[in-house]
Structures are given as structure tokens and as C-alpha cells.
């Protein structure tokens, strides 16, 4: 899904909410699904990749993502780790980094 398709799908979800065809929880699920699909198909080029950064010890998860880590675009694992530290407070010293894009 490209950016324009994602935006159109979010617009459709917002319109459904505004028309009373769904409640806030359904709207949130729809938008989250759209964003996750967009990220899973995101073409970042050759120099970047999508990474998931999470606590390595299996302890408390970063506060920004209930699914288990921060998902972000970076040039490599070290940059992803550094970027996660900038974006979220309270991350443990040891972080695991998993590449999630091809």
C-alpha cells in the first residue's frame, strides 16, 4: 500500500466515524490496521530498513507500542537503537533490534 492509498483508507475510516457507521474503538482498529499494512509494505530503498526495537531482557515493554516495541525506519541496527532511545523514555540498557522489512 502506498502513502496515497493509506491516506485514502484513513479518510474512509474517518468518514465512517463521522457518519456514525462505527465507534471510536472501531475507528482506532481500522486506522491501526491501515498503518500496520502501510509499514509492512513500506519501500524504504536500499539504504534504510524498518526495525522493531524492544527490551532484550523480555521485561517491561516500551511505552509507545503495546505490540512489543518501537517500529521505526533507520539506516541500521545501531541507528535504530539510538533513535528508539530518543523517542521513548525509560528504555532499559539492553535492547534487541529486529529488521522487519525486506
BELDAVEN-V420048 format. One record per backbone hydrogen bond with DSSP energy under -1.0 kcal/mol. NH is the residue of the N-H (numbers start at 1). CO is the residue of the C=O. Records with the same first field share a line. If there is no record, write none. Layout:
NH = CO / CO
//
This chain:
6 = 2
7 = 3
8 = 4
9 = 5
10 = 6
11 = 7
12 = 8
13 = 9
14 = 10
15 = 11
16 = 12
17 = 13
18 = 14
19 = 15
20 = 17
21 = 16
27 = 23
28 = 24
29 = 25
30 = 26
31 = 27
32 = 28
33 = 29
34 = 30
35 = 31
36 = 32
37 = 33
38 = 34
39 = 35
40 = 36
41 = 37
42 = 39
49 = 74
51 = 72
52 = 98
53 = 70
54 = 96
56 = 94
65 = 62
68 = 65
69 = 65
70 = 53
72 = 51
74 = 49
80 = 76
81 = 77
82 = 78
83 = 79
84 = 80
85 = 81
86 = 82
87 = 83
88 = 84
96 = 54
98 = 52
100 = 50
101 = 50
//
